[in-house]
């Protein structure tokens, strides 16, 4: 019963979140725009690295079982 209550309350926080609160706010100055663009580029680079590493890992696990 307690685990159901914890699961219920942990999910309630996401229902109240505004979609615009889940990302960085829109920049208002030129420097803020550059920082935002640099952050976005770093995020995409991390995503590509993640996909390559996990792809190689899954390939290796499935190939060498």
C-alpha angles and dihedrals in degrees: 000000000000092000090054091053091049091049091049095049094044091056095047093073093065094051091062096047116111111228090235091058093063095072139038114288118258109273118245101193135051093249091048089051090053091050090048092050091048090051091050092049091050090050092053092047090052090049092052091048090049093051093047095047096045092043090054091045094051091044091051093047093048095041097047104039 
